[in-house]
Amino acid sequence: MSRTTAFASVAASVVLAVVAACAQGPATTGSAPAARPLLAATPPMGFNTWNRFGCNVSDTLVRGIADAMVSSGMKDAGYQYVVIDDCWQVSRDSTGRVVPDPERFPEGMKALADYVHSKGLKFGLYTDAGDRTCQGRPGSYGHEDQDARTYAAWGVDYVKVDWCHADSLDAATRYTIVRNAFRQSGRPMVLSICEWGQNRPWEWADTVGQLWRTTNDIWDSWQSMIWNADANARHQAAAGPGHWNDPDMLEVGNGGMTLDEYRAHFSLWAIMAAPLIAGNDLRHMSDDIRDILTNKEVIAVDQDSLGVQGGVVFDRGGGVQVWAKPLADGSAAVVVLDERTDSAGAYVRWADIGLKNGPATVRDLWAHQDLGVHTDDGTFADRLTTRVPGHGVVMLRITPVKQ
């Protein structure tokens, strides 16, 4: 099967799955409850403390991040979740209830969640499927129901569940127990499964969580980012509305890559319909970094309602690839990636990206401009050529002209 045929097959299968799910509607047999609302109908967008702050988390930090998410324009761009990763918890009390660090979170988690909600945002926490978190704090093993009730009482909207100290456990079983506890809590909470793809979650997690890691932890480097993108791209068919492959959080703005590399990072996550979870210090970011994270044209590709994960449709070798993703309005998003350090010429053919030959308009999503005239009516006929910066991308939206 050619790359183009495979791409079209994945897109068609996702569309059919969405149509079938909509056709089923809520259950009506006997006294069965109405269908639950679909969580994460598009990939979650938000912020997580880990990549930038590690264990250095506090009430003051989280409130400041929530404020910055609003003032920077990130909320307006679609970011919702403010998530505290590891190290917020210190122990369990005599009843088994998890205890937040009283020095770092003196007002408790309910007050902090209320503050985040007052900004029109959503609040998230972290735990572990084992008995300890990766940093040795209390995990949720054996306390799943109690923790879910506690999180619900605090007003938690999103929970990342890690997999440290859990090697002897069965991942599908343990995460299903967590899912069931969430459902019994009475509060909708997004379940972010973080077992690093070790247990092939793309084969079972679509009915368990709303997103699942497909990769090892990301680092703030070009090599790590490209490795995670390549690993995540292998599982296109598993993604769709309410269940997303997760190549890990964004490193945009943490200082280890160039602006071109960060644009490539953000573009690849968007075309893969990956969760967009920022990991930089939102309170202190340059205009260039803010512009990357709030590029609404690129975000629209990630959040497209069709819910197809894009992938590589053409690889000419030597480090230049064409990635594509069909969009709900009949257009296609395209990322031309240059993994080399030198700039490269490249071309995009309609036949490679799932479009029929014929007139189409082309929009450059980073330049925020329509490209120049190739035919008398200002459209391209069946292809375009472009030049891509080294360790960078050109990202396009190609829209067929109705005739």
N, C-alpha and C positions, 0 to 999 in steps of 0.2 A: 504494500500500500504506500503511495506517495505521501509526503508530508502534507501536501494540500488536501488530499483526500482524507487523511487522518484528521486534520483540523476540522474539515467540514463535518466529519462523522461525530466528533466530540461535541461540536456546537449543536448539531441536530439532536443528539441524545439528551443534552441538557434541556433544550426547549421542550422536547416530548415529556421529560420528567416533570418540568414545571407545569405544563398543561395538565398532565395526569393528576398531579397533586391538587391543582385548583378544581379539577372536575370532581374529585372525591368529596370535597367539602367537609363539613362537620359530621361526625358520626350521629346517626339517628336511630340506631337499634336500641330498643328497650329504654333504660334510663341513663344511657351513657352520657357523660358530660359533653358540652360543646367543645369543639376543637380548640386547643390552646392557640393564642396568637403566635405567629411565626416570629421568633426572636432572630435578630441579625439577618433580616431579609436581604440586606446588603452587607458587605464586609464591615465589621466594627471599626470605628475611628476613635482615637483617643490618645491618651498619654499613659506611660508606665514609668515608675521611678527607677527601675533597676539599671538600665544602661548608663545613666549619668550619675546616679546617686548611691547605688548599691544599698548598703544597710543604713546609710545616713538619712533616714526618713523621719519626718516629724509633722505635727499638726501645722506648724507655721509654714513649712515647705509646701504642703499639699494645698493649703489655702492660697498661697502665693501662686502656685501653678494654676489653680482654678481661675484666679483673677486674670492671670496672663493669657489663659486660653480664650477668655472673652475679649480682653483689650487688644490682643494681637490680631484678631480677626479669625482665629482658628475655629472658634465656635460657629461663626457665620459660614465658614468653609465646610462645616459638617462634622467636626470633631465633637464627641460627646462624653467619652468616659475618662475619668481621672482615677487611675488605678495605683494603689500602693502595693508594691511587690514585697519580698521577704523582709523580715526583721521588725514588723510592727507589733508582733505578739511575743510575750515573754514566758507565759506559764498557763496553767489551768487552775481554777479555784477548786474549792472542796467539792463542788457539784459537778466538776468537769468542764465548766464553761471557760472558753478561751479568754485570756486576759491581755488587753493591749498594754504596751509599755506605758506606765503611768507618768514617767518623766517626759517622754517625747509626745505623748498624746494625753495631756492632763484632763481634757474635757471629754475624753472617750470618743468612740467611733460614731455613735449616733449623732452627736453634735457636729462632728466633722462632715458626716454624710448630709446632714441638714444644710450645712453651709454650701457644699458643692451643689446640692439640689437648688438652693436659692439663686444660684447663678444660671439656672436652666441647663445644668449638666448632670451627668450620672456618675455614680460612685462605685469603685471596684476595690476588691481586696485579693490577697494571695493566700493559698494554703498548699498542702501537699497530701498526696494520696497515701503516703507512708506515715509512720508515727512521728517523724521529725521532718522539718523542712530542710532545704539544702544548706541553710546556715544554722541548723541545729535547734530551731524553735519548734514549738508544738505543732505536729502535723494533725491531719484529720482522721487517720486510721482508727476505726472503732468509735469515732465521735461524729460521723457524717450527719446523722439526723440532728444532733444537738447543735453542731456548727451551722447547719442550714437554717435552723430556727433562729439562732443568734444573728446570723447575717441578715435574715429577713427583718428581724426586729430593729436592727440598726439602719435599715434602708439601703442595703447593698444591692447593686444592679448587675454586677459582673464579678466573676470569681475565676482567677487563674489557678489551676490545680497542677502542681508540679509532680515529679516522679522520683525524687531522691529518697533513699532508704526504702525502696519498694521493689527491689530486684526479684524478691522471692514471690511477689504477688502477680496475679493475672490482671493485666491492664484493662481489658474489656469488662471484666467483672467489677473491678474496683471503681472505674469511672461510671459504670451503670448504677452502682450503689449511690454514688454522689449525685448523679442525675435524678434518681428517684427521691433522694432526700430534698433536693431543690424543689421538685414538683410538689412534695408534701408540705413544704414550708409555707405555701400560699403566696409567695412573691416570685414573679418572673425574674430569673437571674441567668445571664449568659454564662455558659460553662466553657472556659478556655482550657483545653486539654494540652498539657505540656509534658509529654513523655519522649520528645525529641525524635519521633518517628521510629523508635526502636521496636515497637510492637505493631507496625503497619496499620496505623489508625485509619488511613484512607479506605481500608477494607471494612471497618465496622463502626466508626465513630459518627457517621452521618445521622444516626438515630440516638446518639448519646449526647454529644456536645455541639456547640455552634461553630467551633473552630478547633483545629488540632495542629500541633507542630509537626512538620515533616522533616525537620533538619536539626542539626546540632545548634548550639547557641551561636548567634552572630557576633562578630567583632567589628570594630570600626576600621575596616580595611577593605580595599578593593577586592582582594583575593577572597576574603571571607564572604563578602556580599555576593560575588559572582558564584561562589560554590553553593551558597544557599539558594540562589535563584535557579541554578541548574538542577539541584536536587528537588526543589519544589515543583519545577516544570514537568517532572515525570508523572504527575498525578492529576493531570487536567480533568479527567472524567469524574473524579470524586467530588469536585467543587460545585456549588450551586446555592441558590437562595436558602439561607438558614444553616448551611454547612460548608465551611471554607477551609482550604489548605492554608497553613500559616508558616511562612518561611522565617519567622521571628520578627522582632520589633525593629523599627527604623533606627538607624544610627545617624540620620541627617542632622548635622549641626554639632556633632561631638568632637570634630577637629581632626579626625584621622584621614579624611579624604578631601579631594578638591571639590570645587563647586560643580564641575562637569561630572565628577564621579557621583556626587550626591544627587544630581539630576537623573543620572542613569539609575541609581538605586531607587529613587522615588518612581520613576517611569516603569521599571520592571515590576515593582510591587503593584502598581496600578493596573498594568496590563494583565497581571496574573490574578486579578481580583483578590489580592491579599489584604488582610486587615492592615489598616494604616495606624499603627500605634507608635506615636512619637516617643523618643527616648532622650531628647536633649533638654537643656534648661530653658524652658519657655520664657522665663522671666528676663533672660539676658541673651537674646539672639540677634544676629545682624539682620539687616533688611534683606540681604540675599538669601539667608536661610529661611526667614519668614516667607519670602516670595516662593521658595520651593515648596514649603509645607502647605501653603494656602493657594496653590495654583488650581483654581476651580475647574479649568478645562481638563487637567490631568486627573483630578479627583473624580470628575464626572465619568471618566472611563472606568475607574475602579468601582464606582457606585452604580454603574449601569444596571438597570432592573432586569435585563436578560440573565445576568448572573453567570456568564460563561467565563471560565478561566482561559486567558489567551496563552499562546505558546509559540515555539519556534516553527515557522513555516518554510523558511529558506535559510540554509547555512552554506555560504559559498566557500567556507574554509578560510583559514588564516585569521580567524577571530572576528569576522563580520557576519552578523546574523540579522534576519528579519523576523520579528515577533508580530503576531496579529491577534485581534480579538473582535468578534462580531458584536455589534451593539444593537440595542432594541429598536432604534429608528431605521435600521437597514444599512447604516454606515459601518465602517470598520476602523478600529484604532490600530495603529502600527507603531512599533518601536524598532528603529534601525540601530543596532548596538555595535560599537567598535571596541572589542576587548584589547586591541593593540594600543601601544602608546602613541603611534603616529596616526594622523587623520587618514580617512579612507573614503574613496568614492563608492557609492552603492546605488542600486536601483530597486524599486518596488514594482512588481507586476500585479495587476488586478487578479489574474488567474491564481497567484500564489496566496492571496489573502481572502479568498472566498467570494470575490465580486466578479460579476460578468464584465467583459470588455464593453466599454462605452463611456460616454462623458461622465466625469466626476469632478467635484470640487475638492481641493486639498487645503487643509488648515494646519499650520505649524503650531502645536500646543505650547511650546516653550517661548517661541517668538510672539505668540498671540497675534498672528497675522495670516491672511490668506496668501498662498504662494502665487507667483507671477503667472502671466498668461502663456499658455502653450498652444491653444487653439483660438480661433476667432471669437468664440463665445466665452473665453476665460476658463475653460475646463481642460482637464487632462483626459486622454482617450483610453489608454490601457496600461500606462506605466508612468513612473517619474524617476528621475535620477536626483541624487542628493549627495552631500558631503558631510561626513560624520566626524566630530572631533575625537582624538584619541582618548580612550577611557571615557567615552561619552556616548550620547544618543542624539538622534533626531526623532521626535515623537509627532505623529500626524493623525489627523482624523480625515478619512477619505469617504466622501458622501456621493453616491451615484446621483446623477441628474435625471429627474423624471422626464420621460419623453412622451 
